[in-house]
Amino acid sequence: TYDQNVTTGGIVQPIRGKLVPNYPQFMYKGNISYRIGRFTAHVDGSYLSSRQLTYTNDLHVPGYFLANFGARYDFGAVGFLKGVTASFNIYNLANKTYVATTNELGNNFVDTGYNYFLMGAPRQFFGTISANF
């Protein structure tokens, strides 16, 4: 939070005690993984609380929770290849709509200026096969 008001252009901006724009007050991350033999699976999640868009905290974007899932199997050596693995991941498992980035070019003092957002990525699927030789 800001510890004092500021003056810009001869106008006192009342930001004392207000939260810093664009930064969540709370952010939590967690991961659970399970392994049995050569198979591994994991679920992870992250939470960001709401973020202020102005210095006076009169406009904000909501917080969000995202979950991801991944699985991997290690086949070991296959012929002349070593360390053959296959993995599959799903990001944004619930296909949550969320605001990922806010006001990279600066913020306003009050909700009368230009604000912009970049939306987060929708659900995505990734698969990988890798090997060493």
C-alpha positions, 0 to 999 in steps of 0.5 A: 500500500502507498503511505502518502498521497501524491500531487500531480499537476497541482492536484492531490491524488488520494492514494494513501492506504491504497493497493499498488495497481496490477499486483495481486494481494494474494497469490498461491500455488500448489502441486500434487504428483503421483508416481507408480513405476514409470508413470507420473501424473500431476495436477497443479493450481495457481490462484491470483486475487483481484488486481487494481487498475487505478492508483485510487483503487476504484477499478479492478479485474477479478481474481482467478484460479487455474488448474493444469494436468500432466502425465508422463511415461518413461519407456526406458530404452527402445532399440538404439534410443535411450530415455524414451518418454511420452508426456501429455499436458493440459493447461487451463483445465477448466477453460477459465476466462481470465485477465492475464496482463493489465496496464503494462504501459502505465495506470491512471489515478482514477477510472477516467482514462485508458485501461487495457487487458490481455486475456489469458490463454484458453485450454491448451493441449500439449504432447511430447515424445522425447528420446536420447541416442 
